[in-house]
Amino acid sequence: MPRILMTGASGGIGTSLRKLLPPIYPDLLLSDIKPPADLGANEKFKAADLADLAQCEAICEGVDGIIHFGGYSVEGTWDQILQANIIGGYNLFEAAYRKGVKRVVFASSNHAVGFYPRHHKIGTDVTPRPDGRYGVSKVFGEAVGALYADKHGLKVTCLRIGNFGDMPLDQRRLSIWLKPDDLVQLCRIGLEHPDIHFEVFYGASFNERAWWDNHRAYEFGYRPTGRAEDFREHAMAEQAKLKPDPVGDYFQGGAFCSMEYDADPGRIIDWKKR
């Protein structure tokens, strides 16, 4: 069985996948800057600061594939994003290359393309339109992944994750929801499919309101089991409790777009006329 390294084991997604991955990959090595508070006696863990290349190399030793969820998972200051996501992301790919890792599944984000309007359906080949420093770091991570795939032969899959959870929690998330089991399915494609070289997939379940064309994932065998509309009533009830956000409600990135937004509001009116 292959040894799989999962970074970000103490985060929200990592905590969920710690329960779902071991039946598939029994030799699962967990890593984060600090161990999970509920780390089990049967779980293997190595601490690492991704901003330190030597520590990244240490956790990549003897590993066949990596699921990279580590880093800063929300918008932050430039230094926070720089250290954890940009330097940390580069270090992870470089360490994987140096240690002979065969495959990397990189957790990108919908925030790499967050400034596309919601009425504009997009594929994975569009020009990046990040909605913040966090989104910029995910664009960088995808670019580094492409470099290591093309120059060094690493098999890389980037997942532009929508909103991960047990159910969509508002109207926006009816379009971008990702069920935990469906994320596992995408990770397995990245780690196992023989035809992977470099791919970008959207991390989304079967969402009838989707803003994304995810046909490449389906061509690789992706068959999501989650359906967002099954939770429509709950999501819309929660949406009714939220205040209107003229910027966030227009763009795919939601509140990440309205955060620190001070551009001409007329631009949104112009886009709506297109």
Buried (B, 14 or more C-beta within 10 A) or exposed (E): EBBBBBBBBBBEBBBBBBEEBBEBBEBBBBBBBEBBEEBEEEBEBBBBBBBBBEBBBBBBBEBBBBBBBBBBBEBBEEEBBBBBBBBBBBBBBBBBBBBEBBBBBBBBBBBBBBBBBBEBEBEBEEEBBBBBBBBBBBBBBBEBBBBBBEEEEBBBBBBBBBBBBEBBBBBBBBBBBBBBEBBBBBBBBBBEBEEBEBBBBBBBBBBEBBBBBBEBBEEBEBEBEBBBBEBBEEBEEBBEEEEEBEBBBBBBBBBBBBBEBEEEEEEBEEBEEE
